[in-house]
Amino acid sequence: MTLILSNEDVDALLTMPECIAALEEAYRELAFGRGTNRRRSDSLVPTASPDALYALKTMDGIAPKLGVSAVRINSDIVTWPQRSGTKRREKIPAAPNSRWVGLVLLFSTETGEPLAIFPDGYMQRMRVGAANGLGVKYLARQDARTVGLLGSGWQAGAQLMAVTAVRNIECIRCYSPNAEHRATFARATTETIGVDVTPVGSAEDAVKGADIVMCATNTIDNVFFERWLEPGMHLSSIKRPELEPAAIKRADRVVIHTHDAAPMHITTPGLIVPDKEEGKGWNLMKEINFDTLPTLPQLIAGRTPGRGLPEHITCFLNNIGMGYQFAAVGAVVYRKAKAQGRGREVPTEWFTQDVHP
């Protein structure tokens, strides 16, 4: 039987400490060549709207130790509006009943059969948070107590869940351009993580004096700048454009997620993709040689050093996601779902065939 799970199932089954532990072990396996990850692929074409593109995103990976592989597929309508002085990348819930489309398919590496199918929403948020949490665990000062957060959206909450799972955080300051939204986020997240989150009126107010600065936005422009760096700070970003290149160059130790500098982009001839415009998105940080930087798996496996001196500035750049993460974390969710009887089982024959493909 193949297990069908909902986002609510994944949310109930997966804790942040479990997600961090699963990825930590999986990254160690990857560093020693005992796993595979395929570079993300984005195919884009025009839509009837001049302001939107259709994007089909895929990524996959195999975790042999866990006996699973995973494919993540997103079928999106994407726009790039200008908000509060920066250009954002926003997905439109254009599917029936104002919904988004993102799926994870989990397969057995022993039989090839589909083990589970579930939406990617909660898992993708948790795996991003956990990756940056591991960056904090291996790079931030052990005595780090204060966090400055830029962003108050869906990803931002998971970043705070992760940082409080790996450090004894006492104070969090949060800034995002929408005052009402950041206040609501601060109240809700304080309740969730049990640490006071204080909304502040500027990015500078959030990051000044912080031991750890976390960026969690949907911008395709820089939001953190070199002038805000302070000795001993750990800088964390969930996407490549958030950090000014000069800030990365100033850091004493920089670790990236993967050597894949950008997705494979496949488009119709002449299509302009805002993420790839000069000075935006994937075209930022051209002066950074990603091939020379150590990766998070290498750091966790002890193949590259972490923080040096307490006053050093460290940086983890989650430059692009991995399909491999969905295999590692998917295995945890599948195992727990089976043990707890969650989800709905459907015949595996629906997804297999007796005709040679």
C-alpha positions as CSV (number, residue, x, y, z in Angstrom):
1,M,0.0,0.0,0.0
2,T,1.1,3.6,-0.7
3,L,0.6,6.1,2.1
4,I,-1.1,9.5,1.3
5,L,-0.4,12.2,3.9
6,S,-1.6,15.7,4.3
7,N,0.3,18.8,5.4
8,E,-1.5,18.5,8.7
9,D,-0.1,14.9,9.1
10,V,3.4,16.1,8.3
11,D,3.1,19.0,10.8
12,A,1.8,16.6,13.5
13,L,4.6,14.0,12.9
14,L,7.7,16.1,12.4
15,T,9.4,18.1,15.1
16,M,12.2,20.5,14.5
17,P,14.7,18.6,16.7
18,E,13.9,15.4,14.7
19,C,14.3,17.3,11.4
20,I,17.7,18.7,12.5
21,A,18.9,15.2,13.6
22,A,17.7,13.6,10.4
23,L,19.5,16.1,8.2
24,E,22.6,16.1,10.3
25,E,23.1,12.4,9.8
26,A,22.0,12.6,6.2
27,Y,24.5,15.4,5.4
28,R,27.3,13.3,7.0
29,E,26.4,10.4,4.7
30,L,26.4,12.8,1.7
31,A,29.8,14.2,2.6
32,F,31.2,10.6,2.5
33,G,29.7,9.9,-0.9
34,R,26.9,7.7,0.5
35,G,24.0,9.6,-1.1
36,T,23.1,11.5,-4.2
37,N,21.5,14.9,-4.9
38,R,20.4,16.2,-8.3
39,R,20.6,19.9,-9.0
40,R,17.3,21.7,-8.9
41,S,15.6,22.3,-12.3
42,D,13.3,25.2,-13.1
43,S,11.3,25.2,-16.4
44,L,9.5,28.5,-17.1
45,V,7.1,29.6,-19.8
46,P,4.7,32.6,-20.3
47,T,1.1,32.7,-19.1
48,A,-1.9,34.7,-20.2
49,S,-0.9,37.3,-17.6
50,P,2.0,39.6,-18.5
51,D,3.0,39.7,-14.9
52,A,3.2,36.0,-14.2
53,L,5.1,33.0,-15.4
54,Y,4.4,29.3,-15.1
55,A,7.2,27.4,-13.4
56,L,7.7,23.6,-13.1
57,K,10.4,23.0,-10.4
58,T,11.9,19.5,-9.7
59,M,14.6,18.3,-7.4
60,D,15.5,14.8,-6.1
61,G,17.9,12.8,-4.1
62,I,18.6,9.3,-2.7
63,A,19.5,8.3,0.9
64,P,20.6,4.7,0.5
65,K,21.2,4.2,4.3
66,L,17.5,5.0,4.8
67,G,16.3,2.9,1.8
68,V,14.5,5.8,0.2
69,S,14.6,8.3,-2.7
70,A,12.5,11.4,-3.1
71,V,11.3,13.7,-5.8
72,R,9.9,17.1,-5.1
73,I,7.7,18.7,-7.8
74,N,6.2,22.2,-7.7
75,S,3.7,23.5,-10.3
76,D,3.6,27.2,-9.7
77,I,2.3,30.5,-11.0
78,V,5.0,33.0,-10.1
79,T,5.0,36.8,-9.9
80,W,7.7,39.3,-8.9
81,P,6.0,42.4,-7.3
82,Q,7.8,45.4,-5.9
83,R,7.1,45.8,-2.2
84,S,8.7,48.2,0.3
85,G,11.6,49.0,-2.0
86,T,12.6,45.4,-2.9
87,K,11.5,43.0,-5.6
88,R,9.9,39.8,-4.3
89,R,9.3,36.4,-5.7
90,E,5.7,35.3,-4.9
91,K,3.8,32.2,-5.8
92,I,0.1,32.8,-6.6
93,P,-2.4,30.3,-5.2
94,A,-4.1,29.8,-8.6
95,A,-5.2,26.2,-8.2
96,P,-9.0,25.6,-7.4
97,N,-10.0,27.0,-4.0
98,S,-7.0,29.3,-3.9
99,R,-4.4,26.7,-3.3
100,W,-0.7,26.0,-4.3
101,V,0.6,22.8,-5.8
102,G,3.7,21.1,-4.5
103,L,4.2,17.3,-4.0
104,V,6.8,15.0,-2.6
105,L,7.0,11.4,-3.9
106,L,8.9,9.0,-1.6
107,F,10.1,5.7,-3.1
108,S,11.7,2.5,-1.8
109,T,15.3,1.9,-3.1
110,E,14.7,-1.9,-2.5
111,T,11.6,-2.4,-4.7
112,G,11.3,0.9,-6.5
113,E,7.6,1.2,-5.3
114,P,6.1,4.5,-4.2
115,L,6.0,4.5,-0.4
116,A,4.2,7.8,0.2
117,I,2.9,10.9,-1.5
118,F,2.3,14.2,0.4
119,P,2.3,18.0,-0.1
120,D,5.7,19.7,0.3
121,G,4.5,22.7,2.3
122,Y,5.3,21.9,5.9
123,M,8.3,19.7,5.1
124,Q,10.0,22.3,2.8
125,R,9.7,24.9,5.6
126,M,11.1,22.5,8.2
127,R,14.0,21.4,6.1
128,V,15.1,25.0,5.4
129,G,14.8,25.8,9.1
130,A,16.8,22.7,10.1
131,A,19.6,23.4,7.5
132,N,20.1,26.9,8.9
133,G,19.8,25.6,12.4
134,L,22.7,23.2,11.7
135,G,24.6,26.3,10.4
136,V,24.1,27.9,13.8
137,K,25.0,24.7,15.6
138,Y,28.4,24.4,13.9
139,L,29.3,28.1,13.4
140,A,27.7,30.4,15.9
141,R,29.3,31.1,19.3
142,Q,28.3,28.7,22.0
143,D,27.3,31.6,24.2
144,A,25.0,33.2,21.5
145,R,21.9,34.4,23.2
146,T,20.3,37.1,21.0
147,V,18.8,36.8,17.5
148,G,18.0,39.5,15.0
149,L,15.5,38.3,12.3
150,L,14.8,39.9,9.0
151,G,11.4,38.6,7.7
152,S,8.1,37.6,9.3
153,G,6.7,35.2,6.7
154,W,6.2,31.4,6.5
155,Q,9.9,30.6,6.5
156,A,10.8,33.0,9.3
157,G,8.9,31.0,11.9
158,A,10.8,27.8,11.2
159,Q,14.1,29.7,11.4
160,L,13.3,30.6,15.0
161,M,12.2,27.1,15.8
162,A,15.6,25.9,14.6
163,V,17.8,28.4,16.3
164,T,16.1,27.9,19.6
165,A,16.6,24.2,19.2
166,V,20.4,24.5,19.0
167,R,21.2,27.5,21.2
168,N,19.8,28.9,24.5
169,I,18.3,32.0,23.0
170,E,17.0,34.6,25.4
171,C,16.1,37.5,23.1
172,I,14.8,37.8,19.5
173,R,14.1,41.1,17.6
174,C,12.2,40.9,14.4
175,Y,11.8,43.3,11.5
176,S,9.8,43.2,8.3
177,P,8.3,46.1,6.4
178,N,4.7,45.5,7.3
179,A,4.3,46.6,10.9
180,E,1.0,44.8,11.5
181,H,2.3,41.6,10.0
182,R,5.5,41.6,12.1
183,A,3.5,42.3,15.3
184,T,1.2,39.4,14.6
185,F,4.1,37.2,13.7
186,A,5.9,38.1,16.9
187,R,2.9,37.3,19.1
188,A,2.3,34.0,17.4
189,T,5.9,32.9,17.4
190,T,6.5,33.8,21.0
191,E,3.7,31.5,21.9
192,T,5.1,28.7,19.7
193,I,8.8,28.7,20.7
194,G,8.5,30.1,24.3
195,V,11.0,32.9,23.7
196,D,10.0,36.5,23.5
197,V,10.0,37.9,19.9
198,T,10.0,41.7,19.8
199,P,8.9,43.5,16.7
200,V,11.1,46.5,15.9
201,G,10.8,49.4,13.4
202,S,13.9,48.9,11.3
203,A,16.3,46.3,10.1
204,E,19.1,48.1,11.9
205,D,17.2,47.9,15.2
206,A,16.8,44.1,14.7
207,V,20.4,43.3,13.9
208,K,22.4,45.7,16.1
209,G,24.1,43.8,18.9
210,A,22.7,40.5,17.8
211,D,24.8,37.4,18.2
212,I,23.0,35.7,15.4
213,V,21.3,37.4,12.4
214,M,18.8,35.4,10.4
215,C,17.4,36.5,7.0
216,A,14.2,34.8,6.0
217,T,12.6,36.7,3.1
218,N,11.3,36.2,-0.4
219,T,13.3,39.1,-1.8
220,I,15.5,38.9,-4.9
221,D,17.4,42.0,-3.7
222,N,19.9,42.4,-0.8
223,V,18.4,43.0,2.6
224,F,21.5,42.6,4.8
225,F,24.5,44.8,4.3
226,E,28.2,44.8,5.2
227,R,27.9,47.9,7.5
228,W,25.8,46.0,9.9
229,L,28.4,43.3,10.7
230,E,29.8,43.1,14.2
231,P,32.6,41.0,15.7
232,G,31.4,37.6,16.9
233,M,28.3,37.7,14.8
234,H,26.9,34.6,12.9
235,L,25.0,35.5,9.7
236,S,22.4,33.2,8.3
237,S,20.5,33.4,5.0
238,I,17.8,31.2,3.5
239,K,18.5,32.3,-0.1
240,R,21.3,33.6,-2.2
241,P,20.2,37.3,-2.9
242,E,19.6,38.3,0.8
243,L,23.2,39.0,1.7
244,E,25.3,41.8,0.2
245,P,28.4,40.2,-1.4
246,A,30.6,42.6,0.6
247,A,29.2,41.2,3.8
248,I,30.1,37.6,2.8
249,K,33.6,38.7,1.8
250,R,34.0,40.3,5.3
251,A,33.2,37.0,7.1
252,D,36.0,35.0,8.5
253,R,34.3,31.7,7.8
254,V,31.7,31.2,5.1
255,V,29.9,27.9,4.5
256,I,27.3,27.2,1.8
257,H,24.6,24.6,1.5
258,T,25.8,23.1,-1.8
259,H,28.2,23.8,-4.6
260,D,25.3,24.1,-7.0
261,A,25.4,27.9,-7.5
262,A,21.9,28.2,-9.1
263,P,19.2,26.0,-10.5
264,M,19.2,24.8,-14.1
265,H,16.8,27.3,-15.9
266,I,15.0,26.0,-19.0
267,T,12.8,28.7,-20.7
268,T,11.1,29.4,-24.0
269,P,13.3,31.6,-26.3
270,G,13.5,35.2,-25.3
271,L,11.6,34.8,-22.0
272,I,12.7,37.3,-19.4
273,V,12.8,35.8,-15.9
274,P,13.1,38.5,-13.2
275,D,15.2,36.2,-10.9
276,K,17.9,36.3,-13.7
277,E,17.9,40.0,-14.5
278,E,21.2,41.8,-14.0
279,G,21.6,42.8,-10.4
280,K,18.8,40.6,-9.2
281,G,18.3,37.1,-7.7
282,W,20.6,34.5,-9.2
283,N,22.8,37.2,-10.9
284,L,23.8,38.6,-7.5
285,M,27.1,37.3,-6.0
286,K,28.7,36.7,-9.3
287,E,32.0,37.7,-7.7
288,I,31.6,34.9,-5.1
289,N,33.3,31.6,-6.3
290,F,30.9,29.0,-4.9
291,D,33.2,26.1,-6.0
292,T,35.9,27.2,-3.5
293,L,33.6,27.5,-0.4
294,P,33.0,24.6,2.0
295,T,29.6,23.1,2.2
296,L,27.4,22.2,5.2
297,P,27.8,18.5,4.7
298,Q,31.6,18.9,4.7
299,L,31.4,21.0,7.9
300,I,29.2,18.5,9.7
301,A,31.5,15.6,8.6
302,G,34.5,17.4,10.0
303,R,36.1,17.9,6.6
304,T,36.3,21.7,7.0
305,P,36.8,23.7,10.2
306,G,34.0,25.7,11.8
307,R,34.3,28.8,13.9
308,G,37.8,29.9,14.9
309,L,38.0,32.7,17.4
310,P,35.0,34.1,19.4
311,E,35.3,37.5,17.7
312,H,35.2,35.9,14.2
313,I,32.3,36.6,11.9
314,T,30.7,33.4,10.5
315,C,28.2,33.0,7.7
316,F,26.0,30.2,6.5
317,L,24.4,30.8,3.1
318,N,21.6,28.4,2.2
319,N,22.2,29.2,-1.4
320,I,19.9,26.5,-2.9
321,G,17.9,23.6,-1.6
322,M,18.4,19.9,-2.2
323,G,16.0,17.2,-3.2
324,Y,18.1,14.9,-0.9
325,Q,16.6,16.7,2.1
326,F,13.2,15.4,1.2
327,A,14.5,11.8,1.2
328,A,16.1,12.2,4.6
329,V,13.2,13.9,6.3
330,G,10.6,12.0,4.3
331,A,11.9,8.8,5.8
332,V,11.3,10.1,9.3
333,V,7.8,11.2,8.5
334,Y,7.0,7.9,6.7
335,R,8.3,5.7,9.6
336,K,6.3,7.7,12.2
337,A,3.2,7.8,10.1
338,K,3.2,4.0,9.7
339,A,3.9,3.5,13.4
340,Q,1.0,5.9,14.4
341,G,-1.4,4.8,11.8
342,R,-1.7,8.3,10.3
343,G,-2.6,9.1,6.7
344,R,-4.6,7.1,4.1
345,E,-3.4,4.0,2.4
346,V,-4.2,3.4,-1.2
347,P,-3.3,0.5,-3.5
348,T,0.3,0.7,-4.7
349,E,-1.0,-0.8,-8.0
350,W,-2.5,2.6,-8.8
351,F,1.1,3.9,-9.3
352,T,2.8,0.8,-10.7
353,Q,2.3,-1.0,-14.0
354,D,2.7,-4.4,-15.7
355,V,3.9,-2.9,-18.9
356,H,7.7,-2.4,-19.3
357,P,8.3,1.4,-19.2
